[in-house]
């Protein structure tokens, strides 16, 4: 179940990356999401690559996921409804 949810979020992120980047106003959150979803790094690898703590990685991923879930019905090809 957990893997399916993560894969669904990854696919959604990759499909709507540009629009999601607009919603994720913080640059570091965008970098964390790109590393996690695009490069498929683990949270620990993201932490090392971006020189931030694993707690910061987890917090930013959690915030980004909540934003993606909140706006999932609003995001369409090329923007937000």
SULKALIN-V19945 format. One record per helix or strand of 3 or more residues. SS is the DSSP state (2 for helix, 1 for strand). FROM is the first residue (numbers start at 1). LEN is the number of residues. If there is no record, write none. Layout:
BEGIN
SS:FROM:LEN / SS:FROM:LEN
END
This chain:
BEGIN
2:2:14 / 2:17:7 / 2:27:12 / 2:43:8 / 2:54:18
END
